[in-house]
Amino acid sequence: MNNFPPGFAHYPLYFDAAQQAELIAAVREGVKGAPFFVPRMPRTGTPMSVVMSNFGELGWVTDKERGYRYDPTHPVSGNPWPAMPKLLMDLWDDVTGYPVQPEACLINWYRDGSKMGAHIDNDEQDAKAPVVSISLGDPAIFRMGGPKRGGPTKGLKLFSGDVVVMAGESRFCYHSVSKVFYGESALVPKGGRINLTMRRVRPS
Ligand SMILES: O=C(O)CCC(=O)C(=O)O
């Protein structure tokens, strides 16, 4: 694969250092009421290596019994998810121009050794809305493939403050995080990488 699929866009250092710190502060505040939980694979119950929380009206959750889904409340506390920070809503408007607001922002925390396997974001009913992804903290290798699992992939090193948009064809392409350069950034107080992934869920 020589190029990224159509609709893929990378905005290096979209957020400056102060904005990155503001987003990390929002995550720390948000997880007070919606603590990081361990997501588990449907059927097997195998834990993923990242831990998760969410911002927004809806949060992406997964467990052994009920599998992948969006839920308006935290799976353990039963609390609603914290509101989406304004910086993220403004980002969505700026980079997507999509006429409808996102409802969910998944918070992935990659600690030492965490990765994310190849997958397509496929639990959203609004198939036209782009996905917007923000990287904070340690750099990582993001890999983008095609619409079929197991095809060739192209790697991109993402740094803190970078934003990726998956729209058009790229919206339904396999992608993964194959490596995190643990300990390279001091932004996340307990270490690692925070990824924020914004999505529109319900049909618009
Ligand atoms: O961590 C990333 O950069 C990608 C996250 C992702 O693909 C997802 O949450 O679906």
Ligand as a Chemical Component Dictionary entry (heavy atoms), coordinates in Angstrom:
data_LIG
# 
_chem_comp.id                   LIG 
_chem_comp.type                 NON-POLYMER 
_chem_comp.pdbx_formal_charge   0 
_chem_comp.three_letter_code    LIG 
# 
loop_
_chem_comp_atom.comp_id 
_chem_comp_atom.atom_id 
_chem_comp_atom.alt_atom_id 
_chem_comp_atom.type_symbol 
_chem_comp_atom.charge 
_chem_comp_atom.model_Cartn_x 
_chem_comp_atom.model_Cartn_y 
_chem_comp_atom.model_Cartn_z 
_chem_comp_atom.pdbx_ordinal 
LIG O1 O1 O 0 -5.465  4.688 19.455 1  
LIG C1 C1 C 0 -5.652  4.980 18.284 2  
LIG O2 O2 O 0 -4.937  5.781 17.674 3  
LIG C2 C2 C 0 -6.784  4.309 17.512 4  
LIG C3 C3 C 0 -7.939  3.904 18.373 5  
LIG C4 C4 C 0 -8.983  3.154 17.640 6  
LIG O3 O3 O 0 -8.775  2.698 16.542 7  
LIG C5 C5 C 0 -10.312 2.952 18.227 8  
LIG O4 O4 O 0 -10.544 3.321 19.381 9  
LIG O5 O5 O 0 -11.179 2.381 17.518 10 
# 
loop_
_chem_comp_bond.comp_id 
_chem_comp_bond.atom_id_1 
_chem_comp_bond.atom_id_2 
_chem_comp_bond.value_order 
_chem_comp_bond.pdbx_ordinal 
LIG O1 C1 DOUB 1 
LIG C1 O2 SING 2 
LIG C1 C2 SING 3 
LIG C2 C3 SING 4 
LIG C3 C4 SING 5 
LIG C4 O3 DOUB 6 
LIG C4 C5 SING 7 
LIG C5 O4 DOUB 8 
LIG C5 O5 SING 9 
# 
